[in-house]
Amino acid sequence: MASIDIPNTQTVALVRDLGGTVEFKTDYPVPTPGRNEVLAKVLYSGVCQSGTAAGPNGSPITKIKLPHVGGHEGIGQIVSLGPDIEHSAGLRVGGFVGIRFASRICRRCEFCLAGTEQYCMASTNHLHHEDGSFQQYISLDADYLTVLPDDIDPVVMGPVLCAGLTAYKAVLNAHVRPGSWLVVVGAGGGLGHLAVQYARAQGALVIGVDTGADRKEFVHGIGAQHFIDFAVEDPVKKVKEITGLGAHAVVVTAGNAQAFAHACDMLRVGGTLSCVGIPPGAPCLETPICTIVIKGLRITGNLVGSLKECMEAVDLVRRGVVKPVIKVRPFKDLPLVYEEMEKGDISGRVVLQIAA
């Protein structure tokens, strides 16, 4: 590949303070890849609302690198290799790479060794610790690099790296089999519409819960067998009418406490509640312990997924089994996109075109 001209400065979407406004800065330095790093040009990035989530104790996360460049659903191409790369197999200028939530791991703790490195206590990520994909160039750890196949569509693949991976993990943890009934709460959203499709790929019969005639058409269009409008119907009653005994699993993708309130009531004996969305604060499930015990329910949380699981989620999209529904918008639309996401006005996922 011909040599690539790498500028000294770039355009980034910068936030200077917690809760601050997005500032587009055009003279931000292009990073120089250090030891065991690569430099990638960011082509596209999905937009995720993870920054509004609470920490494990319910309090807002405040230990964030400031000023900060967000974004962790990016697709880029390698433009240079840093010095002393230890494992260079598969790394080349021009190759596609992903910019995921996780940025670096220790590779030695029990979680890393078990293939659940998303729980690594020494890990860093692009949401809190390192600048992410809302910039034109980014340095990435060569040893924990998401190396993508050459035949991917870079336009649609970004949302798979966070929303898609989390949805895929949630379906895996739901332990569905072909013919199982699975409910997706928030089925029309960025996470939800992917959960519907990953569940269908596992052979599940999907019931989508959301609201509005447009969402109903959208959710049916991506493969759900049934749609329940929670604004006009009782989801618990309707799920039992459809399934008889209740659903085998419920995946809640909405970051709203009310979405979790009665999710366990939709489940049959031995069913699984697979939690994805993180509501602000510290709300609790409104399910009596006796119900969980007597019905033998399982409750699982899903914090993104491992690199291996990410590549599995990517492969289903690469082969056309799962098709993210995206709208491509200009980079400078980011503040408007955040507003629209807060209002719930977006079906599917927005992808920003970062590179000119």
Kinemage of the C-alpha trace (Angstrom):
@kinemage 1
@onewidth
@group {chain A} dominant
@subgroup {mainchain}
@vectorlist {calphas} color= white
{ca met a 1} P 0.000 0.000 0.000
{ca ala a 2} L 1.254 3.497 -0.829
{ca ser a 3} L 2.614 5.611 2.007
{ca ile a 4} L -0.020 7.557 3.909
{ca asp a 5} L 0.284 11.231 4.728
{ca ile a 6} L -0.512 11.594 8.437
{ca pro a 7} L -1.295 15.145 9.609
{ca asn a 8} L -0.062 16.625 12.870
{ca thr a 9} L -3.502 17.819 13.997
{ca gln a 10} L -7.046 16.542 13.663
{ca thr a 11} L -10.702 17.289 14.419
{ca val a 12} L -12.154 15.751 17.586
{ca ala a 13} L -15.389 15.988 19.572
{ca leu a 14} L -14.129 17.158 22.957
{ca val a 15} L -15.908 17.387 26.313
{ca arg a 16} L -14.034 19.462 28.882
{ca asp a 17} L -16.195 18.825 31.975
{ca leu a 18} L -18.555 16.131 33.235
{ca gly a 19} L -21.932 16.801 31.687
{ca gly a 20} L -20.400 19.499 29.509
{ca thr a 21} L -21.240 20.315 25.922
{ca val a 22} L -19.477 18.820 22.928
{ca glu a 23} L -16.842 21.091 21.404
{ca phe a 24} L -15.388 20.366 17.962
{ca lys a 25} L -11.696 21.146 18.181
{ca thr a 26} L -9.805 21.233 14.879
{ca asp a 27} L -6.227 21.506 16.181
{ca tyr a 28} L -6.108 18.480 18.494
{ca pro a 29} L -2.796 16.617 18.213
{ca val a 30} L -2.711 13.377 16.242
{ca pro a 31} L -1.256 10.788 18.647
{ca thr a 32} L 2.068 9.144 17.925
{ca pro a 33} L 1.818 5.368 18.381
{ca gly a 34} L 4.064 4.208 21.189
{ca arg a 35} L 5.646 0.866 21.884
{ca asn a 36} L 3.353 -2.002 20.859
{ca glu a 37} L 0.706 0.357 19.449
{ca val a 38} L -0.819 1.069 16.057
{ca leu a 39} L -2.233 4.314 14.703
{ca ala a 40} L -5.602 4.038 12.959
{ca lys a 41} L -7.632 6.500 10.925
{ca val a 42} L -11.225 6.451 12.190
{ca leu a 43} L -13.734 6.009 9.373
{ca tyr a 44} L -17.074 5.608 11.165
{ca ser a 45} L -18.344 5.478 14.723
{ca gly a 46} L -21.628 4.442 16.247
{ca val a 47} L -23.091 6.579 19.023
{ca cys a 48} L -23.707 4.917 22.398
{ca gln a 49} L -25.343 6.259 25.569
{ca ser a 50} L -23.123 4.306 27.972
{ca gly a 51} L -21.792 7.565 29.384
{ca thr a 52} L -25.090 8.116 31.225
{ca ala a 53} L -24.883 4.779 33.071
{ca ala a 54} L -24.238 4.472 36.779
{ca gly a 55} L -21.383 2.585 38.382
{ca pro a 56} L -21.761 -0.699 40.328
{ca asn a 57} L -22.955 1.125 43.466
{ca gly a 58} L -25.543 3.183 41.588
{ca ser a 59} L -23.565 6.421 41.787
{ca pro a 60} L -22.525 8.339 38.660
{ca ile a 61} L -19.052 7.507 37.372
{ca thr a 62} L -16.846 10.546 37.924
{ca lys a 63} L -13.306 9.171 37.489
{ca ile a 64} L -13.051 10.149 33.841
{ca lys a 65} L -10.142 11.526 31.846
{ca leu a 66} L -10.872 15.207 31.223
{ca pro a 67} L -10.914 16.783 28.759
{ca his a 68} L -12.185 13.698 26.979
{ca val a 69} L -12.900 12.423 23.476
{ca gly a 70} L -15.689 9.839 23.660
{ca gly a 71} L -16.821 7.070 21.339
{ca his a 72} L -16.321 3.304 21.489
{ca glu a 73} L -18.070 1.909 18.421
{ca gly a 74} L -15.456 2.910 15.881
{ca ile a 75} L -14.171 1.362 12.679
{ca gly a 76} L -10.742 2.436 11.468
{ca gln a 77} L -7.898 1.494 9.191
{ca ile a 78} L -4.300 1.116 10.347
{ca val a 79} L -2.127 3.906 8.954
{ca ser a 80} L 1.117 3.183 10.829
{ca leu a 81} L 2.685 0.653 13.151
{ca gly a 82} L 4.474 1.787 16.292
{ca pro a 83} L 7.864 0.463 17.468
{ca asp a 84} L 8.487 -2.925 19.071
{ca ile a 85} L 5.230 -4.639 18.165
{ca glu a 86} L 5.490 -8.048 19.804
{ca his a 87} L 2.791 -9.915 17.873
{ca ser a 88} L 2.516 -8.513 14.364
{ca ala a 89} L 0.604 -11.380 12.721
{ca gly a 90} L -2.431 -9.974 10.930
{ca leu a 91} L -1.350 -6.365 11.423
{ca arg a 92} L -0.779 -4.312 8.289
{ca val a 93} L -1.262 -0.783 7.064
{ca gly a 94} L -4.719 -0.559 5.506
{ca gly a 95} L -6.260 -3.341 7.619
{ca phe a 96} L -9.578 -2.740 9.348
{ca val a 97} L -9.651 -2.504 13.150
{ca gly a 98} L -12.361 -1.870 15.723
{ca ile a 99} L -12.338 0.736 18.487
{ca arg a 100} L -14.282 -0.964 21.279
{ca phe a 101} L -15.255 -0.040 24.835
{ca ala a 102} L -12.266 -1.907 26.307
{ca ser a 103} L -8.880 -0.505 25.356
{ca arg a 104} L -6.279 -2.404 27.421
{ca ile a 105} L -6.224 -5.404 29.777
{ca cys a 106} L -3.599 -6.979 32.044
{ca arg a 107} L -3.798 -10.485 30.426
{ca arg a 108} L -2.754 -12.080 33.743
{ca cys a 109} L -5.674 -11.876 36.189
{ca glu a 110} L -8.201 -14.682 36.643
{ca phe a 111} L -10.735 -12.897 34.441
{ca cys a 112} L -8.323 -12.404 31.562
{ca leu a 113} L -7.138 -15.999 31.825
{ca ala a 114} L -10.750 -17.237 31.831
{ca gly a 115} L -11.679 -15.318 28.671
{ca thr a 116} L -13.858 -12.856 30.568
{ca glu a 117} L -11.401 -9.995 30.290
{ca gln a 118} L -14.182 -7.393 30.268
{ca tyr a 119} L -14.052 -7.760 34.070
{ca cys a 120} L -10.281 -7.229 34.330
{ca met a 121} L -9.679 -5.009 37.362
{ca ala a 122} L -6.643 -3.394 35.720
{ca ser a 123} L -8.368 -2.705 32.405
{ca thr a 124} L -8.833 0.659 30.752
{ca asn a 125} L -11.537 1.742 28.343
{ca his a 126} L -12.396 4.427 25.817
{ca leu a 127} L -15.300 5.760 27.880
{ca his a 128} L -13.402 6.717 31.038
{ca his a 129} L -9.646 6.439 30.581
{ca glu a 130} L -8.585 6.956 26.967
{ca asp a 131} L -9.746 9.071 24.049
{ca gly a 132} L -12.130 7.132 21.836
{ca ser a 133} L -13.517 7.060 18.315
{ca phe a 134} L -14.934 10.597 18.067
{ca gln a 135} L -11.637 11.697 16.530
{ca gln a 136} L -9.977 11.230 13.167
{ca tyr a 137} L -6.914 9.309 14.403
{ca ile a 138} L -6.407 7.026 17.399
{ca ser a 139} L -3.609 4.968 18.960
{ca leu a 140} L -4.561 1.410 19.937
{ca asp a 141} L -2.925 -1.398 21.896
{ca ala a 142} L -1.544 -3.832 19.306
{ca asp a 143} L -1.892 -6.832 21.644
{ca tyr a 144} L -5.579 -6.246 22.422
{ca leu a 145} L -6.529 -5.078 18.985
{ca thr a 146} L -9.860 -5.901 17.355
{ca val a 147} L -8.549 -6.997 13.965
{ca leu a 148} L -11.464 -7.186 11.523
{ca pro a 149} L -11.782 -9.156 8.274
{ca asp a 150} L -11.088 -7.343 5.013
{ca asp a 151} L -14.580 -8.080 3.671
{ca ile a 152} L -16.578 -6.252 6.370
{ca asp a 153} L -18.769 -3.265 5.552
{ca pro a 154} L -17.188 -0.538 7.712
{ca val a 155} L -20.361 1.555 7.568
{ca val a 156} L -22.498 -0.929 9.522
{ca met a 157} L -19.921 -2.686 11.698
{ca gly a 158} L -19.252 0.000 14.337
{ca pro a 159} L -22.426 -0.546 16.406
{ca val a 160} L -21.647 -4.272 16.563
{ca leu a 161} L -18.585 -3.546 18.733
{ca cys a 162} L -20.645 -2.383 21.734
{ca ala a 163} L -24.408 -2.561 21.178
{ca gly a 164} L -24.174 -5.698 19.066
{ca leu a 165} L -21.672 -7.427 21.333
{ca thr a 166} L -23.736 -6.655 24.431
{ca ala a 167} L -26.934 -7.852 22.741
{ca tyr a 168} L -25.209 -11.020 21.552
{ca lys a 169} L -23.851 -11.676 25.061
{ca ala a 170} L -27.291 -11.104 26.587
{ca val a 171} L -28.837 -13.664 24.253
{ca leu a 172} L -26.067 -16.172 25.006
{ca asn a 173} L -26.648 -15.718 28.734
{ca ala a 174} L -30.378 -16.213 28.241
{ca his a 175} L -29.660 -19.841 27.241
{ca val a 176} L -32.350 -19.905 24.561
{ca arg a 177} L -32.826 -22.876 22.276
{ca pro a 178} L -34.585 -23.095 18.915
{ca gly a 179} L -38.279 -22.536 19.587
{ca ser a 180} L -37.762 -20.747 22.925
{ca trp a 181} L -39.840 -17.649 23.592
{ca leu a 182} L -37.644 -14.607 24.213
{ca val a 183} L -38.913 -11.117 25.029
{ca val a 184} L -36.828 -8.059 24.151
{ca val a 185} L -37.840 -4.958 26.117
{ca gly a 186} L -36.793 -1.860 24.171
{ca ala a 187} L -36.849 -3.833 20.926
{ca gly a 188} L -36.785 -0.834 18.601
{ca gly a 189} L -33.650 0.790 20.006
{ca gly a 190} L -29.990 0.499 19.097
{ca leu a 191} L -29.376 -2.413 21.457
{ca gly a 192} L -32.841 -3.890 21.245
{ca his a 193} L -33.065 -4.260 17.485
{ca leu a 194} L -29.793 -6.176 17.512
{ca ala a 195} L -30.936 -8.376 20.408
{ca val a 196} L -34.022 -9.301 18.365
{ca gln a 197} L -31.838 -10.405 15.467
{ca tyr a 198} L -29.226 -12.256 17.530
{ca ala a 199} L -32.055 -14.108 19.276
{ca arg a 200} L -33.590 -15.030 15.930
{ca ala a 201} L -30.164 -16.278 14.809
{ca gln a 202} L -30.271 -18.691 17.785
{ca gly a 203} L -33.692 -19.943 16.680
{ca ala a 204} L -35.727 -18.117 19.327
{ca leu a 205} L -39.277 -16.887 18.850
{ca val a 206} L -39.105 -13.184 19.689
{ca ile a 207} L -41.638 -10.861 21.269
{ca gly a 208} L -40.644 -7.213 20.993
{ca val a 209} L -41.812 -4.693 23.601
{ca asp a 210} L -41.716 -0.996 22.724
{ca thr a 211} L -44.227 1.713 21.864
{ca gly a 212} L -45.603 3.385 18.748
{ca ala a 213} L -46.883 2.307 15.346
{ca asp a 214} L -43.536 3.053 13.710
{ca arg a 215} L -41.697 0.879 16.216
{ca lys a 216} L -44.226 -1.922 15.679
{ca glu a 217} L -43.557 -1.967 11.936
{ca phe a 218} L -39.816 -1.698 12.529
{ca val a 219} L -39.653 -4.544 15.063
{ca his a 220} L -41.742 -6.855 12.901
{ca gly a 221} L -39.485 -5.969 9.965
{ca ile a 222} L -36.364 -7.240 11.753
{ca gly a 223} L -37.900 -10.614 12.543
{ca ala a 224} L -39.954 -10.451 15.751
{ca gln a 225} L -43.009 -12.718 15.742
{ca his a 226} L -45.025 -10.411 18.014
{ca phe a 227} L -44.999 -6.785 19.142
{ca ile a 228} L -46.425 -5.447 22.388
{ca asp a 229} L -47.013 -1.716 22.769
{ca phe a 230} L -46.470 -1.141 26.467
{ca ala a 231} L -48.370 2.155 26.300
{ca val a 232} L -51.649 0.457 25.346
{ca glu a 233} L -51.263 -3.149 26.569
{ca asp a 234} L -50.117 -4.889 29.748
{ca pro a 235} L -46.885 -6.618 28.632
{ca val a 236} L -47.023 -9.261 31.366
{ca lys a 237} L -50.571 -10.293 30.521
{ca lys a 238} L -49.911 -10.250 26.790
{ca val a 239} L -46.703 -12.308 27.030
{ca lys a 240} L -48.584 -14.991 28.961
{ca glu a 241} L -51.391 -14.962 26.401
{ca ile a 242} L -48.892 -15.509 23.594
{ca thr a 243} L -46.659 -18.075 25.282
{ca gly a 244} L -49.011 -19.888 27.635
{ca leu a 245} L -46.566 -20.506 30.477
{ca gly a 246} L -44.537 -17.341 30.060
{ca ala a 247} L -41.321 -16.564 28.212
{ca his a 248} L -38.197 -18.673 28.524
{ca ala a 249} L -36.129 -15.484 28.709
{ca val a 250} L -36.475 -11.700 28.857
{ca val a 251} L -33.724 -9.362 27.674
{ca val a 252} L -34.156 -5.796 28.948
{ca thr a 253} L -32.157 -3.362 26.831
{ca ala a 254} L -33.866 -0.148 27.938
{ca gly a 255} L -31.966 2.016 30.420
{ca asn a 256} L -35.173 2.766 32.290
{ca ala a 257} L -36.027 1.425 35.747
{ca gln a 258} L -39.680 0.882 34.822
{ca ala a 259} L -38.611 -1.482 32.041
{ca phe a 260} L -37.164 -3.827 34.680
{ca ala a 261} L -39.961 -3.484 37.217
{ca his a 262} L -42.098 -6.447 36.191
{ca ala a 263} L -39.794 -8.233 33.744
{ca cys a 264} L -39.551 -11.330 35.958
{ca asp a 265} L -43.353 -11.634 35.886
{ca met a 266} L -43.123 -12.424 32.167
{ca leu a 267} L -40.986 -15.514 32.821
{ca arg a 268} L -42.064 -19.133 33.112
{ca val a 269} L -40.594 -21.573 35.626
{ca gly a 270} L -36.836 -21.799 35.067
{ca gly a 271} L -36.773 -18.624 32.983
{ca thr a 272} L -33.899 -16.152 32.705
{ca leu a 273} L -33.887 -12.378 33.073
{ca ser a 274} L -30.939 -11.039 31.077
{ca cys a 275} L -30.187 -7.441 32.112
{ca val a 276} L -28.501 -5.026 29.707
{ca gly a 277} L -29.716 -1.455 30.157
{ca ile a 278} L -28.355 0.429 33.176
{ca pro a 279} L -30.858 2.927 34.611
{ca pro a 280} L -29.465 5.952 36.448
{ca gly a 281} L -29.390 5.772 40.229
{ca ala a 282} L -29.829 2.499 42.097
{ca pro a 283} L -33.309 1.159 41.273
{ca cys a 284} L -34.178 -2.402 42.277
{ca leu a 285} L -36.099 -5.242 40.707
{ca glu a 286} L -39.657 -5.360 42.018
{ca thr a 287} L -39.678 -9.137 42.289
{ca pro a 288} L -40.268 -10.974 45.593
{ca ile a 289} L -37.479 -13.346 46.571
{ca cys a 290} L -40.055 -16.099 47.016
{ca thr a 291} L -40.971 -15.743 43.325
{ca ile a 292} L -37.348 -16.135 42.270
{ca val a 293} L -36.865 -19.175 44.505
{ca ile a 294} L -40.139 -20.979 43.825
{ca lys a 295} L -40.026 -20.422 40.056
{ca gly a 296} L -36.303 -21.202 39.855
{ca leu a 297} L -35.560 -17.979 37.996
{ca arg a 298} L -32.102 -16.938 36.861
{ca ile a 299} L -30.979 -13.321 36.697
{ca thr a 300} L -27.853 -12.387 34.782
{ca gly a 301} L -26.047 -9.154 33.960
{ca asn a 302} L -24.198 -8.466 30.726
{ca leu a 303} L -21.209 -6.126 30.614
{ca val a 304} L -20.311 -6.034 26.925
{ca gly a 305} L -18.334 -9.225 26.194
{ca ser a 306} L -14.941 -10.701 25.468
{ca leu a 307} L -12.905 -10.148 22.308
{ca lys a 308} L -13.762 -13.697 21.235
{ca glu a 309} L -17.484 -13.017 21.655
{ca cys a 310} L -17.059 -9.736 19.782
{ca met a 311} L -15.621 -11.570 16.790
{ca glu a 312} L -18.541 -14.026 16.896
{ca ala a 313} L -20.997 -11.114 16.866
{ca val a 314} L -19.050 -9.499 14.017
{ca asp a 315} L -19.126 -12.715 11.986
{ca leu a 316} L -22.926 -12.971 12.126
{ca val a 317} L -23.147 -9.458 10.697
{ca arg a 318} L -20.394 -10.066 8.146
{ca arg a 319} L -22.332 -13.069 6.820
{ca gly a 320} L -25.614 -11.130 6.680
{ca val a 321} L -27.385 -13.168 9.363
{ca val a 322} L -27.777 -10.037 11.521
{ca lys a 323} L -28.279 -6.674 9.819
{ca pro a 324} L -27.807 -3.534 11.915
{ca val a 325} L -30.261 -0.829 10.925
{ca ile a 326} L -28.257 2.380 10.803
{ca lys a 327} L -28.522 5.979 9.728
{ca val a 328} L -25.257 7.643 8.644
{ca arg a 329} L -24.888 11.220 9.837
{ca pro a 330} L -22.079 13.808 9.593
{ca phe a 331} L -19.566 13.946 12.447
{ca lys a 332} L -20.739 17.431 13.421
{ca asp a 333} L -24.269 16.080 14.094
{ca leu a 334} L -23.081 14.406 17.320
{ca pro a 335} L -24.711 16.920 19.757
{ca leu a 336} L -28.023 16.664 17.884
{ca val a 337} L -27.830 12.877 17.882
{ca tyr a 338} L -27.396 12.873 21.665
{ca glu a 339} L -30.530 15.004 21.993
{ca glu a 340} L -32.522 12.683 19.763
{ca met a 341} L -31.332 9.631 21.706
{ca glu a 342} L -32.408 11.212 25.001
{ca lys a 343} L -35.894 11.722 23.564
{ca gly a 344} L -36.066 8.156 22.226
{ca asp a 345} L -36.539 9.407 18.671
{ca ile a 346} L -34.091 7.000 16.998
{ca ser a 347} L -34.917 3.506 15.780
{ca gly a 348} L -31.850 1.351 15.223
{ca arg a 349} L -28.471 3.046 15.505
{ca val a 350} L -26.823 6.253 14.314
{ca val a 351} L -23.373 6.026 12.736
{ca leu a 352} L -21.212 9.109 12.313
{ca gln a 353} L -18.929 9.487 9.327
{ca ile a 354} L -15.694 10.583 10.984
{ca ala a 355} L -13.248 10.596 8.067
{ca ala a 356} L -13.724 13.287 5.444
